[in-house]
Amino acid sequence: MLHQDWMRLALKQAQMAFEQGEVPIGAVLVHDGQLVAEAHNEKEQRNDPTAHAEILVIQRAAEVMDTWRLTDTNLYVTLEPCPMCAGAIVQSRIKKLIYGASDLKGGAIGSVMNVLDYKLWNHQVDILAGIMEDECALILKNFFKKLR
């Protein structure tokens, strides 16, 4: 599958979040070309500030793979991760982060800061930004437009 195919699955997760009244961010984690886990934001549903799509997909993948070391995996997420999620990406040893839209208010992969670009981390993450950027940004725009 291509990056766009995996991002479409992440967008399906974002749509589920949208329908549940959650900020529409979705994530999928892939290992050896196979889907391992998928998730979307569940902060409102769980009353948990850490229930971001990235955190939940990492937790689910660790359970499925029976290890916290998610080496040789790719994480697809519709929005640039925040500092908390960027830290979890490093800690879980994800090989590559692929995200759609940039987050100019809270993005920690280059928009506001770059948590992953720190040479003293014991793990470096490859980054690919802007995959299906317009579609990923549009679902967020529509969600916040609906709230107003």
BAZAKE-27624 format. One record per residue: residue in three letters; chain; x, y, z of N, C-alpha, C in turn. Coordinates in nm, 3 decimals. Atoms other than C-alpha are relative to their C-alpha. Layout:
<rs>
+-------+-------+---------+---------+---------+---------+---------+---------+---------+---------+---------+
! kolti ! lumza !     nxx !     nyy !     nzz !    caxx !    cayy !    cazz !     cxx !     cyy !     czz !
+-------+-------+---------+---------+---------+---------+---------+---------+---------+---------+---------+
!   ALA !     A !       X !       Y !       Z !       X !       Y !       Z !       X !       Y !       Z !
...
+-------+-------+---------+---------+---------+---------+---------+---------+---------+---------+---------+
</rs>
This chain:
<rs>
+-------+-------+---------+---------+---------+---------+---------+---------+---------+---------+---------+
! kolti ! lumza !     nxx !     nyy !     nzz !    caxx !    cayy !    cazz !     cxx !     cyy !     czz !
+-------+-------+---------+---------+---------+---------+---------+---------+---------+---------+---------+
!   MET !     A !   0.084 !  -0.119 !   0.000 !   0.000 !   0.000 !   0.000 !   0.088 !   0.125 !   0.000 !
!   LEU !     A !  -0.071 !  -0.128 !   0.005 !   0.106 !   0.358 !  -0.058 !  -0.030 !   0.082 !   0.125 !
!   HIS !     A !   0.022 !  -0.088 !  -0.115 !   0.136 !   0.631 !   0.204 !  -0.144 !   0.054 !   0.000 !
!   GLN !     A !   0.135 !  -0.056 !   0.009 !  -0.195 !   0.775 !   0.077 !  -0.105 !  -0.103 !   0.045 !
!   ASP !     A !   0.094 !   0.104 !  -0.041 !  -0.372 !   0.442 !   0.136 !  -0.006 !  -0.010 !   0.152 !
!   TRP !     A !  -0.002 !   0.006 !  -0.147 !  -0.261 !   0.428 !   0.499 !  -0.059 !   0.127 !   0.059 !
!   MET !     A !   0.055 !  -0.126 !  -0.052 !  -0.348 !   0.795 !   0.548 !  -0.152 !   0.000 !  -0.015 !
!   ARG !     A !   0.147 !   0.012 !   0.014 !  -0.699 !   0.722 !   0.416 !  -0.059 !  -0.077 !   0.118 !
!   LEU !     A !   0.047 !   0.074 !  -0.118 !  -0.735 !   0.469 !   0.698 !   0.004 !   0.089 !   0.124 !
!   ALA !     A !  -0.007 !  -0.094 !  -0.112 !  -0.620 !   0.733 !   0.946 !  -0.113 !   0.102 !  -0.009 !
!   LEU !     A !   0.111 !  -0.095 !   0.018 !  -0.875 !   0.974 !   0.797 !  -0.135 !  -0.064 !   0.036 !
!   LYS !     A !   0.123 !   0.069 !  -0.042 !  -1.148 !   0.712 !   0.852 !  -0.012 !   0.004 !   0.152 !
!   GLN !     A !   0.000 !  -0.011 !  -0.146 !  -1.048 !   0.711 !   1.218 !  -0.034 !   0.143 !   0.042 !
!   ALA !     A !   0.031 !  -0.140 !  -0.030 !  -1.060 !   1.092 !   1.220 !  -0.149 !   0.026 !  -0.019 !
!   GLN !     A !   0.144 !  -0.016 !   0.024 !  -1.411 !   1.076 !   1.074 !  -0.081 !  -0.060 !   0.115 !
!   MET !     A !   0.068 !   0.061 !  -0.115 !  -1.515 !   0.843 !   1.356 !   0.004 !   0.094 !   0.120 !
!   ALA !     A !  -0.014 !  -0.096 !  -0.108 !  -1.381 !   1.096 !   1.606 !  -0.096 !   0.117 !  -0.021 !
!   PHE !     A !   0.089 !  -0.111 !   0.036 !  -1.571 !   1.375 !   1.427 !  -0.144 !  -0.035 !   0.039 !
!   GLU !     A !   0.137 !   0.044 !  -0.025 !  -1.896 !   1.178 !   1.453 !  -0.030 !  -0.018 !   0.149 !
!   GLN !     A !   0.015 !   0.017 !  -0.145 !  -1.837 !   1.123 !   1.826 !   0.021 !   0.130 !   0.076 !
!   GLY !     A !  -0.020 !  -0.129 !  -0.064 !  -1.776 !   1.492 !   1.894 !   0.142 !   0.021 !   0.052 !
!   GLU !     A !  -0.141 !  -0.014 !  -0.037 !  -1.402 !   1.446 !   1.937 !   0.072 !   0.080 !  -0.108 !
!   VAL !     A !  -0.082 !  -0.066 !   0.101 !  -1.140 !   1.659 !   1.765 !   0.046 !  -0.109 !  -0.097 !
!   PRO !     A !  -0.019 !   0.108 !   0.097 !  -1.103 !   1.460 !   1.442 !   0.146 !  -0.024 !  -0.043 !
!   ILE !     A !  -0.137 !   0.043 !   0.030 !  -0.753 !   1.318 !   1.452 !   0.000 !  -0.152 !   0.004 !
!   GLY !     A !  -0.008 !   0.145 !   0.007 !  -0.687 !   0.961 !   1.346 !   0.143 !  -0.046 !  -0.022 !
!   ALA !     A !  -0.134 !   0.055 !   0.013 !  -0.384 !   0.735 !   1.352 !  -0.008 !  -0.149 !  -0.028 !
!   VAL !     A !  -0.017 !   0.143 !   0.022 !  -0.279 !   0.395 !   1.224 !   0.149 !  -0.033 !   0.012 !
!   LEU !     A !  -0.137 !   0.045 !  -0.012 !   0.036 !   0.197 !   1.295 !   0.018 !  -0.126 !  -0.084 !
!   VAL !     A !  -0.025 !   0.104 !   0.100 !   0.185 !  -0.034 !   1.031 !   0.135 !  -0.065 !   0.027 !
!   HIS !     A !  -0.126 !   0.076 !  -0.013 !   0.450 !  -0.307 !   1.059 !   0.008 !  -0.100 !  -0.113 !
!   ASP !     A !  -0.021 !   0.091 !   0.113 !   0.588 !  -0.496 !   0.759 !  -0.117 !   0.000 !  -0.098 !
!   GLY !     A !   0.108 !  -0.014 !   0.096 !   0.310 !  -0.364 !   0.538 !  -0.136 !  -0.047 !   0.050 !
!   GLN !     A !   0.126 !   0.047 !  -0.058 !   0.037 !  -0.485 !   0.776 !  -0.050 !   0.098 !   0.105 !
!   LEU !     A !   0.061 !  -0.084 !  -0.103 !  -0.205 !  -0.280 !   0.985 !   0.010 !  -0.071 !   0.134 !
!   VAL !     A !  -0.012 !   0.056 !  -0.135 !  -0.127 !  -0.338 !   1.353 !  -0.107 !   0.056 !   0.091 !
!   ALA !     A !   0.097 !  -0.064 !  -0.089 !  -0.353 !  -0.087 !   1.525 !  -0.049 !   0.130 !  -0.063 !
!   GLU !     A !   0.057 !  -0.127 !   0.044 !  -0.577 !   0.212 !   1.463 !  -0.072 !   0.064 !   0.117 !
!   ALA !     A !   0.064 !  -0.071 !  -0.110 !  -0.722 !   0.480 !   1.688 !  -0.035 !   0.141 !  -0.045 !
!   HIS !     A !   0.033 !  -0.141 !   0.018 !  -0.872 !   0.826 !   1.705 !  -0.007 !   0.064 !   0.137 !
!   ASN !     A !   0.010 !  -0.071 !  -0.128 !  -0.895 !   1.093 !   1.971 !  -0.119 !  -0.049 !   0.080 !
!   GLU !     A !   0.108 !   0.039 !  -0.091 !  -1.101 !   0.990 !   2.273 !   0.006 !   0.080 !   0.130 !
!   LYS !     A !  -0.015 !  -0.083 !  -0.120 !  -1.028 !   1.274 !   2.516 !  -0.134 !   0.027 !   0.069 !
!   GLU !     A !   0.131 !  -0.033 !  -0.057 !  -1.393 !   1.372 !   2.565 !  -0.068 !  -0.124 !   0.055 !
!   GLN !     A !   0.064 !   0.125 !  -0.038 !  -1.523 !   1.017 !   2.581 !   0.058 !  -0.057 !   0.129 !
!   ARG !     A !  -0.070 !   0.059 !  -0.116 !  -1.264 !   0.907 !   2.840 !   0.024 !   0.100 !   0.113 !
!   ASN !     A !  -0.040 !  -0.104 !  -0.095 !  -1.225 !   1.240 !   3.021 !   0.147 !  -0.016 !   0.037 !
!   ASP !     A !  -0.142 !   0.027 !  -0.018 !  -0.855 !   1.181 !   2.973 !   0.080 !   0.089 !  -0.094 !
!   PRO !     A !  -0.077 !  -0.090 !   0.086 !  -0.622 !   1.453 !   2.848 !   0.109 !  -0.069 !  -0.080 !
!   THR !     A !  -0.104 !   0.072 !   0.074 !  -0.374 !   1.190 !   2.728 !  -0.057 !  -0.093 !  -0.107 !
!   ALA !     A !   0.063 !   0.093 !   0.095 !  -0.625 !   1.002 !   2.507 !   0.005 !   0.054 !  -0.143 !
!   HIS !     A !  -0.022 !  -0.044 !   0.138 !  -0.478 !   1.137 !   2.184 !   0.007 !  -0.123 !  -0.089 !
!   ALA !     A !  -0.003 !   0.110 !   0.095 !  -0.499 !   0.921 !   1.872 !   0.136 !  -0.071 !   0.000 !
!   GLU !     A !  -0.134 !   0.059 !   0.004 !  -0.121 !   0.869 !   1.872 !   0.028 !  -0.086 !   0.123 !
!   ILE !     A !  -0.023 !   0.075 !  -0.125 !  -0.105 !   0.757 !   2.236 !  -0.079 !  -0.130 !  -0.002 !
!   LEU !     A !   0.085 !   0.119 !   0.002 !  -0.396 !   0.518 !   2.193 !   0.048 !  -0.104 !  -0.102 !
!   VAL !     A !  -0.047 !   0.096 !   0.100 !  -0.259 !   0.363 !   1.873 !   0.131 !  -0.064 !   0.044 !
!   ILE !     A !  -0.125 !   0.056 !  -0.052 !   0.082 !   0.317 !   2.035 !  -0.031 !  -0.105 !   0.107 !
!   GLN !     A !   0.037 !   0.096 !  -0.103 !  -0.077 !   0.147 !   2.336 !  -0.058 !  -0.128 !  -0.061 !
!   ARG !     A !   0.063 !   0.118 !   0.063 !  -0.286 !  -0.083 !   2.117 !   0.103 !  -0.082 !  -0.077 !
!   ALA !     A !  -0.103 !   0.072 !   0.077 !   0.010 !  -0.169 !   1.893 !   0.095 !  -0.075 !   0.093 !
!   ALA !     A !  -0.088 !   0.067 !  -0.097 !   0.230 !  -0.250 !   2.194 !  -0.066 !  -0.127 !   0.053 !
!   GLU !     A !   0.073 !   0.119 !  -0.047 !  -0.038 !  -0.488 !   2.317 !  -0.003 !  -0.108 !  -0.108 !
!   VAL !     A !   0.007 !   0.096 !   0.110 !  -0.080 !  -0.654 !   1.977 !   0.137 !  -0.063 !  -0.028 !
!   MET !     A !  -0.135 !   0.049 !   0.033 !   0.295 !  -0.683 !   1.915 !   0.070 !  -0.061 !   0.122 !
!   ASP !     A !  -0.053 !   0.054 !  -0.125 !   0.358 !  -0.781 !   2.279 !   0.139 !   0.053 !   0.032 !
!   THR !     A !  -0.125 !  -0.068 !  -0.032 !   0.640 !  -0.531 !   2.315 !  -0.023 !   0.151 !  -0.004 !
!   TRP !     A !   0.009 !  -0.145 !   0.005 !   0.682 !  -0.163 !   2.390 !   0.093 !   0.057 !  -0.107 !
!   ARG !     A !  -0.093 !  -0.045 !   0.105 !   0.958 !  -0.142 !   2.130 !  -0.064 !  -0.022 !  -0.136 !
!   LEU !     A !   0.071 !   0.007 !   0.129 !   0.770 !  -0.065 !   1.810 !   0.096 !   0.030 !  -0.116 !
!   THR !     A !  -0.101 !  -0.022 !   0.104 !   1.083 !  -0.075 !   1.595 !  -0.052 !  -0.050 !  -0.135 !
!   ASP !     A !   0.038 !   0.036 !   0.138 !   1.042 !  -0.100 !   1.220 !  -0.149 !   0.018 !  -0.026 !
!   THR !     A !   0.141 !  -0.032 !   0.025 !   0.691 !   0.046 !   1.236 !  -0.011 !   0.140 !  -0.057 !
!   ASN !     A !   0.034 !  -0.133 !   0.052 !   0.536 !   0.343 !   1.059 !  -0.128 !   0.046 !   0.066 !
!   LEU !     A !   0.119 !  -0.061 !  -0.060 !   0.290 !   0.573 !   1.233 !  -0.054 !   0.105 !  -0.096 !
!   TYR !     A !   0.070 !  -0.097 !   0.084 !   0.041 !   0.759 !   1.016 !  -0.099 !   0.074 !   0.088 !
!   VAL !     A !   0.092 !  -0.081 !  -0.079 !  -0.146 !   1.046 !   1.180 !  -0.043 !   0.120 !  -0.083 !
!   THR !     A !   0.056 !  -0.104 !   0.085 !  -0.370 !   1.309 !   1.028 !   0.049 !   0.140 !   0.034 !
!   LEU !     A !  -0.048 !  -0.132 !  -0.041 !  -0.227 !   1.601 !   1.228 !   0.137 !  -0.014 !   0.065 !
!   GLU !     A !  -0.132 !  -0.005 !  -0.062 !   0.127 !   1.688 !   1.332 !  -0.012 !  -0.022 !   0.152 !
!   PRO !     A !   0.010 !   0.029 !  -0.143 !   0.179 !   1.544 !   1.682 !   0.042 !   0.115 !   0.091 !
!   CYS !     A !  -0.032 !  -0.095 !  -0.106 !   0.193 !   1.753 !   1.998 !   0.127 !  -0.047 !   0.073 !
!   PRO !     A !  -0.120 !   0.042 !  -0.073 !   0.492 !   1.742 !   2.239 !  -0.016 !  -0.133 !   0.074 !
!   MET !     A !   0.023 !   0.125 !  -0.072 !   0.339 !   1.462 !   2.448 !   0.009 !  -0.119 !  -0.094 !
!   CYS !     A !   0.001 !   0.110 !   0.096 !   0.279 !   1.242 !   2.145 !   0.135 !  -0.019 !  -0.066 !
!   ALA !     A !  -0.134 !   0.010 !   0.058 !   0.619 !   1.323 !   1.995 !   0.092 !  -0.075 !   0.096 !
!   GLY !     A !  -0.079 !   0.073 !  -0.099 !   0.778 !   1.204 !   2.318 !  -0.032 !  -0.148 !   0.001 !
!   ALA !     A !   0.041 !   0.140 !   0.002 !   0.576 !   0.882 !   2.306 !   0.052 !  -0.070 !  -0.125 !
!   ILE !     A !  -0.053 !   0.056 !   0.125 !   0.688 !   0.827 !   1.946 !   0.147 !  -0.037 !   0.019 !
!   VAL !     A !  -0.141 !   0.030 !  -0.027 !   1.053 !   0.847 !   2.053 !   0.011 !  -0.118 !   0.096 !
!   GLN !     A !  -0.009 !   0.104 !  -0.101 !   0.997 !   0.630 !   2.360 !  -0.039 !  -0.138 !  -0.052 !
!   SER !     A !   0.045 !   0.130 !   0.053 !   0.821 !   0.358 !   2.160 !   0.085 !  -0.049 !  -0.117 !
!   ARG !     A !  -0.096 !   0.039 !   0.104 !   1.101 !   0.349 !   1.900 !  -0.062 !  -0.016 !  -0.139 !
!   ILE !     A !   0.061 !   0.003 !   0.133 !   0.874 !   0.405 !   1.601 !   0.104 !   0.045 !  -0.102 !
!   LYS !     A !  -0.101 !  -0.030 !   0.101 !   1.084 !   0.410 !   1.287 !  -0.033 !   0.126 !  -0.081 !
!   LYS !     A !   0.035 !  -0.110 !   0.089 !   0.890 !   0.657 !   1.073 !  -0.136 !   0.058 !   0.038 !
!   LEU !     A !   0.124 !  -0.075 !  -0.023 !   0.624 !   0.921 !   1.138 !  -0.041 !   0.064 !  -0.132 !
!   ILE !     A !   0.055 !  -0.061 !   0.121 !   0.404 !   1.019 !   0.845 !  -0.125 !   0.075 !   0.044 !
!   TYR !     A !   0.119 !  -0.074 !  -0.041 !   0.156 !   1.299 !   0.908 !  -0.053 !   0.087 !  -0.113 !
!   GLY !     A !   0.068 !  -0.077 !   0.103 !  -0.092 !   1.500 !   0.707 !   0.017 !   0.150 !   0.017 !
!   ALA !     A !   0.003 !  -0.145 !  -0.017 !  -0.163 !   1.854 !   0.824 !   0.096 !   0.047 !   0.109 !
!   SER !     A !  -0.082 !  -0.063 !  -0.102 !   0.072 !   2.080 !   1.015 !  -0.090 !   0.063 !   0.105 !
!   ASP !     A !   0.073 !  -0.063 !  -0.110 !  -0.038 !   2.216 !   1.353 !   0.077 !   0.124 !   0.042 !
!   LEU !     A !  -0.073 !  -0.126 !  -0.022 !   0.069 !   2.581 !   1.366 !  -0.014 !   0.053 !   0.142 !
!   LYS !     A !   0.019 !  -0.044 !  -0.139 !  -0.053 !   2.618 !   1.727 !   0.067 !  -0.092 !   0.101 !
!   GLY !     A !  -0.053 !   0.093 !  -0.099 !   0.082 !   2.305 !   1.893 !   0.087 !  -0.110 !  -0.056 !
!   GLY !     A !  -0.078 !   0.106 !   0.063 !   0.284 !   2.098 !   1.649 !   0.141 !  -0.008 !   0.051 !
!   ALA !     A !  -0.132 !   0.019 !  -0.059 !   0.600 !   1.948 !   1.791 !   0.096 !  -0.072 !  -0.094 !
!   ILE !     A !  -0.088 !   0.063 !   0.098 !   0.754 !   1.818 !   1.467 !   0.056 !   0.106 !  -0.095 !
!   GLY !     A !  -0.059 !  -0.106 !   0.080 !   0.858 !   2.155 !   1.331 !  -0.082 !   0.128 !  -0.008 !
!   SER !     A !   0.083 !  -0.121 !   0.013 !   0.563 !   2.395 !   1.331 !   0.021 !   0.098 !   0.115 !
!   VAL !     A !  -0.023 !  -0.085 !  -0.117 !   0.609 !   2.528 !   1.686 !   0.136 !  -0.031 !   0.061 !
!   MET !     A !  -0.129 !   0.050 !  -0.050 !   0.904 !   2.319 !   1.804 !   0.026 !  -0.132 !  -0.071 !
!   ASN !     A !  -0.026 !   0.130 !   0.060 !   1.074 !   1.999 !   1.695 !   0.061 !  -0.092 !   0.104 !
!   VAL !     A !  -0.042 !   0.093 !  -0.104 !   1.091 !   1.743 !   1.973 !   0.084 !  -0.114 !  -0.059 !
!   LEU !     A !  -0.071 !   0.114 !   0.058 !   1.217 !   1.474 !   1.734 !   0.141 !   0.036 !  -0.048 !
!   ASP !     A !  -0.131 !  -0.043 !   0.050 !   1.514 !   1.680 !   1.614 !   0.093 !   0.035 !   0.116 !
!   TYR !     A !  -0.089 !  -0.015 !  -0.114 !   1.730 !   1.627 !   1.919 !   0.099 !  -0.115 !  -0.006 !
!   LYS !     A !  -0.100 !   0.103 !   0.031 !   2.051 !   1.440 !   1.849 !   0.039 !  -0.086 !   0.120 !
!   LEU !     A !  -0.036 !   0.079 !  -0.117 !   2.095 !   1.318 !   2.208 !  -0.102 !  -0.107 !   0.035 !
!   TRP !     A !   0.095 !   0.110 !  -0.023 !   1.781 !   1.102 !   2.199 !   0.068 !  -0.130 !  -0.039 !
!   ASN !     A !  -0.058 !   0.129 !   0.034 !   1.871 !   0.736 !   2.194 !  -0.066 !  -0.063 !  -0.122 !
!   HIS !     A !   0.070 !   0.051 !   0.118 !   1.634 !   0.691 !   1.899 !  -0.036 !   0.118 !  -0.089 !
!   GLN !     A !   0.035 !  -0.103 !   0.097 !   1.587 !   0.897 !   1.584 !  -0.116 !  -0.050 !  -0.087 !
!   VAL !     A !   0.120 !   0.034 !   0.077 !   1.258 !   0.901 !   1.393 !   0.007 !   0.067 !  -0.136 !
!   ASP !     A !   0.011 !  -0.059 !   0.133 !   1.228 !   0.951 !   1.019 !  -0.136 !   0.067 !  -0.010 !
!   ILE !     A !   0.124 !  -0.078 !   0.009 !   0.961 !   1.207 !   0.927 !  -0.035 !   0.026 !  -0.146 !
!   LEU !     A !   0.053 !  -0.037 !   0.131 !   0.744 !   1.254 !   0.619 !  -0.128 !   0.079 !   0.026 !
!   ALA !     A !   0.113 !  -0.090 !  -0.027 !   0.503 !   1.548 !   0.632 !  -0.077 !   0.031 !  -0.126 !
!   GLY !     A !   0.080 !  -0.052 !   0.110 !   0.219 !   1.667 !   0.415 !  -0.072 !  -0.102 !  -0.085 !
!   ILE !     A !   0.073 !   0.102 !   0.076 !   0.066 !   1.339 !   0.299 !  -0.150 !   0.026 !   0.015 !
!   MET !     A !   0.143 !  -0.032 !   0.003 !  -0.293 !   1.421 !   0.201 !  -0.032 !   0.118 !   0.094 !
!   GLU !     A !   0.010 !  -0.115 !  -0.089 !  -0.247 !   1.751 !   0.381 !  -0.134 !   0.072 !  -0.009 !
!   ASP !     A !   0.126 !  -0.074 !   0.017 !  -0.555 !   1.921 !   0.233 !  -0.117 !  -0.074 !   0.062 !
!   GLU !     A !   0.110 !   0.080 !  -0.055 !  -0.791 !   1.637 !   0.328 !   0.007 !  -0.005 !   0.152 !
!   CYS !     A !  -0.019 !   0.005 !  -0.145 !  -0.644 !   1.614 !   0.678 !  -0.035 !   0.133 !   0.066 !
!   ALA !     A !   0.032 !  -0.132 !  -0.053 !  -0.677 !   1.989 !   0.732 !  -0.150 !   0.029 !  -0.012 !
!   LEU !     A !   0.141 !  -0.029 !   0.024 !  -1.030 !   2.001 !   0.589 !  -0.091 !  -0.060 !   0.107 !
!   ILE !     A !   0.087 !   0.060 !  -0.101 !  -1.182 !   1.760 !   0.841 !   0.008 !   0.078 !   0.131 !
!   LEU !     A !  -0.015 !  -0.083 !  -0.120 !  -1.042 !   1.971 !   1.124 !  -0.073 !   0.133 !  -0.016 !
!   LYS !     A !   0.068 !  -0.126 !   0.028 !  -1.165 !   2.293 !   0.964 !  -0.151 !  -0.015 !   0.012 !
!   ASN !     A !   0.144 !   0.024 !  -0.005 !  -1.513 !   2.146 !   0.922 !  -0.049 !  -0.026 !   0.142 !
!   PHE !     A !   0.037 !   0.027 !  -0.138 !  -1.521 !   2.023 !   1.280 !  -0.011 !   0.128 !   0.081 !
!   PHE !     A !   0.002 !  -0.123 !  -0.078 !  -1.433 !   2.360 !   1.429 !  -0.103 !   0.100 !  -0.053 !
!   LYS !     A !   0.106 !  -0.085 !   0.059 !  -1.667 !   2.541 !   1.187 !  -0.136 !  -0.042 !   0.057 !
!   LYS !     A !   0.125 !   0.054 !  -0.054 !  -1.949 !   2.316 !   1.311 !  -0.019 !   0.042 !   0.147 !
!   LEU !     A !   0.009 !  -0.039 !  -0.141 !  -1.868 !   2.406 !   1.673 !  -0.043 !   0.145 !   0.017 !
!   ARG !     A !   0.028 !  -0.145 !  -0.013 !  -1.904 !   2.779 !   1.606 !  -0.139 !   0.027 !  -0.040 !
+-------+-------+---------+---------+---------+---------+---------+---------+---------+---------+---------+
</rs>
